[in-house]
Amino acid sequence: MLSARSLFQEIIGNDDSFRLFCSIAASGEAQGGWENGRIAALLPASMRELAPKVTRHGADEDKHGRIFQALMHKRGLTPAEVPVETDYTALLERRGIGLAHDKLRRDEPLTELDIITYLAHSRVTEERAAGQMVLLTRHFGDHPELGKAVRMISHDEDNHLAYCHEELLRLARAGHGRTIQRILRECAHAEIVVYRDVSLAVMAHMGRILKWPAVKSVVLAAGIRAVYAYERLAGWRRMVSLRMPERRNALGGPATSAPEFA
């Protein structure tokens, strides 16, 4: 019987599929680290108080990228080239979601609307990331090779999500509520399409590496499309709701290090 646990066990049990999985994850985290670093440097004067939190957000994502690199290194593996159709961050940018890299490369201050866009985009994508890490922690939190990594990353992703909720609620109280809800809806509807497409692409690559029978690939693709259908109908709503998190000031203070993965 197919399950998330058995599927992931297959992927981590094969060096080639594990290498691709870690390479995709490391690339996405590295991109997120760069984006947050640039946003922190370009914050408008009216929002400079966010700089330490945006900087920590980026530092955490850089750390996650290093963790995935270290997991490969421990197996004697080198990073694989990331197929363009699996690049979640780039595909979202192509759809106009989040802040364009061209804008972040300029040395021009961002606007308040840009920062609202960044936080709304992060709120949607961190919902996805936090949910995935909860699933991995449930199944592999005690795994001798991956346990420390998934627990650490899951904790950080929960912090990132809490930070987005808290800052967006603060901005909503300042009069930006309608703008925030509009951008959240746009991001959520685009994200579920990109997540479906990336999931199909990743499973196709894994299927070729692991030589899955055609029927297994068909069943997995059908499952991915079923999740998309649900999210398109109603599931997207969880990505646009805002609630005050239990973890307040989740990104206050310096980023935590991961010396065991150095």
C-alpha positions in Angstrom: 0.0 0.0 0.0 1.3 3.4 -0.9 1.8 5.9 2.0 3.9 9.0 2.5 6.2 7.1 4.8 6.8 4.2 2.4 7.3 6.6 -0.5 9.8 8.7 1.3 11.6 5.6 2.6 12.1 4.6 -1.0 13.5 8.0 -1.9 16.0 8.2 1.0 17.0 4.6 0.5 18.5 5.1 -2.9 21.5 7.4 -3.3 20.4 8.8 -6.7 16.9 9.8 -5.6 18.2 11.0 -2.2 20.7 13.2 -4.0 18.0 14.7 -6.2 15.7 15.3 -3.2 18.3 17.0 -1.2 19.6 19.0 -4.2 16.1 20.4 -4.9 15.5 21.2 -1.3 19.0 22.9 -0.9 18.5 25.0 -4.0 15.1 26.3 -2.8 16.4 27.1 0.6 19.4 28.9 -0.8 17.2 31.0 -3.0 15.0 31.9 0.0 18.1 32.9 2.0 19.3 35.2 -0.8 15.8 36.8 -1.2 15.5 37.5 2.5 19.0 39.0 2.7 18.2 41.4 -0.2 14.8 42.3 1.3 16.4 43.1 4.7 18.9 45.3 2.9 16.3 47.2 0.9 13.6 47.7 3.5 11.9 51.1 3.3 12.7 53.5 6.1 9.2 53.2 7.6 9.7 49.4 8.1 13.4 49.2 9.2 12.3 47.6 12.5 11.7 44.4 10.5 15.3 44.1 9.4 16.5 41.8 12.2 13.5 39.4 11.6 13.9 39.4 7.8 17.6 38.8 8.3 17.0 35.9 10.6 14.4 34.4 8.2 17.1 34.4 5.5 19.8 33.0 7.9 17.5 30.1 8.8 16.9 29.3 5.1 20.6 29.5 4.4 21.2 27.1 7.3 18.6 24.7 5.9 20.4 24.7 2.6 23.6 23.8 4.3 21.9 21.0 6.2 20.7 19.4 3.0 24.2 19.8 1.5 25.7 18.2 4.6 23.2 15.2 4.4 24.5 14.6 0.9 28.1 15.0 1.9 27.8 12.4 4.7 26.8 9.9 2.0 29.7 10.9 -0.3 27.2 12.5 -2.7 27.6 15.7 -4.7 24.7 18.0 -5.6 22.7 17.2 -8.7 21.5 19.7 -11.2 18.0 20.8 -10.3 15.6 20.2 -13.2 13.9 23.5 -14.1 10.4 22.0 -13.8 11.1 21.2 -10.1 12.2 24.7 -9.2 9.3 25.8 -7.0 10.7 29.3 -6.2 11.5 30.1 -9.8 8.1 28.9 -11.0 6.3 31.1 -8.5 8.3 34.1 -9.6 7.5 33.3 -13.2 3.8 33.6 -12.2 4.4 37.0 -10.7 4.2 35.8 -7.1 6.4 37.4 -4.5 9.1 39.9 -5.3 10.9 39.6 -8.7 14.6 38.9 -8.5 15.3 41.8 -10.9 13.8 44.1 -8.3 15.8 42.6 -5.5 19.1 43.0 -7.5 18.6 46.7 -7.7 19.9 49.0 -5.0 16.6 50.8 -4.6 14.5 50.8 -1.4 11.4 48.6 -1.6 8.0 50.0 -0.8 5.6 49.2 1.9 3.5 47.3 -0.7 6.5 45.3 -1.6 7.0 44.2 2.0 3.3 43.3 2.4 3.7 41.2 -0.8 6.8 39.5 0.6 5.0 38.7 3.9 1.9 37.4 2.2 3.9 35.3 -0.2 5.9 33.9 2.7 2.8 33.2 4.7 1.4 31.0 1.9 4.7 29.2 1.1 5.6 28.7 4.8 2.2 27.1 5.3 3.2 24.5 2.8 6.7 24.1 4.1 5.6 23.8 7.8 3.0 21.2 6.8 5.5 19.1 4.9 8.0 19.3 7.8 5.4 18.2 10.3 4.7 15.2 8.1 8.4 14.3 7.8 8.9 14.8 11.6 6.0 12.5 12.3 7.5 9.7 10.2 11.2 10.4 10.4 11.9 12.5 13.5 13.7 9.6 15.1 15.5 8.5 12.0 19.3 8.1 12.7 20.3 9.9 9.5 17.6 12.5 9.1 15.9 12.9 12.5 18.0 15.9 13.8 17.6 17.7 10.4 13.9 17.3 10.1 13.2 18.3 13.7 15.4 21.4 13.4 14.0 22.5 10.1 10.4 21.9 11.2 10.9 24.1 14.3 12.3 26.9 12.1 9.4 26.6 9.6 6.9 26.9 12.4 8.7 30.0 13.6 8.6 31.5 10.1 4.9 30.9 9.7 4.2 32.4 13.1 6.3 35.5 12.2 4.3 36.0 9.0 0.9 35.7 10.8 2.0 38.2 13.5 3.4 40.8 11.1 0.5 40.6 8.6 -2.0 41.0 11.5 0.0 44.0 12.7 -0.1 45.5 9.2 -3.8 44.7 8.9 -4.5 46.7 12.0 -2.6 49.5 10.5 -5.1 49.7 7.6 -3.7 47.2 5.0 -6.3 44.5 5.6 -7.9 44.5 2.2 -4.6 44.6 0.4 -3.2 41.7 2.4 -6.3 39.5 1.8 -6.1 40.3 -2.0 -2.4 39.3 -2.2 -2.9 36.3 0.0 -5.6 35.0 -2.3 -3.5 35.6 -5.4 -0.6 33.8 -3.9 -2.6 30.9 -2.7 -4.3 30.2 -6.0 -1.0 30.4 -7.8 0.9 28.3 -5.3 -1.5 25.4 -5.4 -1.0 25.2 -9.2 2.8 25.4 -8.9 2.9 22.9 -6.1 0.9 20.5 -8.2 3.2 20.9 -11.2 6.4 20.6 -9.1 5.0 17.5 -7.3 4.2 15.8 -10.6 7.7 16.7 -12.0 9.5 15.5 -8.9 7.5 12.2 -8.8 8.2 11.7 -12.5 12.0 12.0 -11.9 11.8 9.8 -8.8 9.9 7.2 -10.8 12.6 7.1 -13.5 15.4 6.8 -10.9 13.6 4.1 -8.8 12.1 2.3 -11.9 8.6 2.4 -10.6 6.0 0.4 -12.5 3.7 2.5 -14.7 0.7 1.8 -12.5 2.5 3.2 -9.4 3.4 6.4 -11.2 -0.2 6.7 -12.5 -1.6 6.2 -8.9 0.8 8.8 -7.5 0.0 11.4 -10.2 -3.7 10.8 -9.6 -3.2 11.4 -5.9 -1.3 14.7 -6.6 -4.1 15.9 -8.9 -6.8 14.9 -6.3 -5.0 17.1 -3.7 -4.9 19.9 -6.2 -8.6 19.5 -6.9 -9.4 19.7 -3.1 -7.1 22.7 -2.6 -8.6 24.5 -5.6 -12.1 23.9 -4.3 -11.6 24.7 -0.6 -8.2 23.9 0.8 -6.7 27.2 -0.3 -8.6 28.9 2.4 -6.2 27.6 5.1 -3.5 29.6 3.3 -5.2 32.9 3.5 -6.5 32.9 7.1 -4.6 34.9 9.7 -4.5 34.2 13.4 -2.3 35.4 16.2 0.2 32.6 16.8 1.1 31.0 20.1 4.7 31.8 19.3 5.0 35.6 19.6 8.0 37.4 18.3 9.1 34.0 16.8 12.0 35.5 14.9 13.2 37.8 17.6 16.8 37.2 18.5 19.7 35.6 16.5 19.3 32.6 14.3 20.2 29.3 15.8 23.2 27.4 14.4 23.5 23.8 13.3 27.0 22.8 14.2 26.3 19.0 13.9 25.7 19.5 10.2 28.8 21.6 9.5 
